[in-house]
Amino acid sequence: MHTGLSTAVLWCGLALSATAQDLTAGRWIDLTHPFNENSVYWPTAEMFTKTEVFHGHTEGGWFYSAYNFAAAEHGGTHMDSPIHFAEGAHTTDQVPLDRLIGPGVVIDVAEKAAADVDYRVSAADIEAFEAEHGPIGAGTIVLLNTGRAGLYGDRTAYMGTDERGEEAVAKLHFPGLGADGAALLVERGIAAVGIDTPSIDYGQSKDFAAHVELMTHNIPAFENVGDMSDLPATGAMIVALPMMIEGGSGGPLRIVAHLPGG
């Protein structure tokens, strides 16, 4: 498929068609948390910082504004590139655009995640989704809605702790994708998978099985995705473009959804 926005595809159900989608109609939904000092980062990762270079009127009379920023690759709304957990797999700059732009589905497990903070999206959850909405087609971007995006501003509620350092990792609690669910998505030939938690693996994971399963098949993951509540189960087009860091294992991500219609 073509990967430019002007040649993005319409699709019916989960099947792609060759008709160009009119992006001047419909609605755009931003699924990105803003980057600031409150952005969620792994307890051992360097936090986002922004320092002012200049902000104001110059001696020449014009206004000018510039800042420096620094952060780990993995934090805030970001992409995990396959190299993150798979030796020799795609680095950030090598991830093909057709894994970042395409038809999206949203698998909603918010009710189950509310009852179990360590919930793992299973193969059974994915099969139940397909029974209701049809098969997940190859090239689909799968978004997992655990309903936790609204907690993002409160690190303790969102990820189990607001502490920093190695000892804090053991205190992480949030839902993720189970190993069997990851294996089924690989079997379906998906393009990418995203989740509204700090990691595609649940907080208490010790083996990062979902990361390994996906990324050994060159499937990137989008983490700390924003509120998906306005997205339908099927019918959206997803555009997820990370900072193109050469040789990177991930990077800050701007992810949006387009809903067709008047």
Buried (B, 14 or more C-beta within 10 A) or exposed (E): BEBEEEEBBBBEEBEBEEEBBEBEEBEEBEBBBEBEEBBBBBBEBEBBEEEEEEEEEEEEEEEEEEEEEEBBBBBBBBBBBBBBBBEEBBBBBBBEBEBBBBBBBBBBBBEBBEEEBBBBBBBEBBEEBBEEBBBBBEBBBBBBBBBBBEBBEEBEBBBBBBEBEEEBBEBBBBBBBBBBBBBBBBEBEBBBBBBBBBBBBBBBBEEBBBBBBBBBBBBBBBBBBBBBBEBEBBBBBBBBBBBEBEEBBBBBBEBBBBBBEE
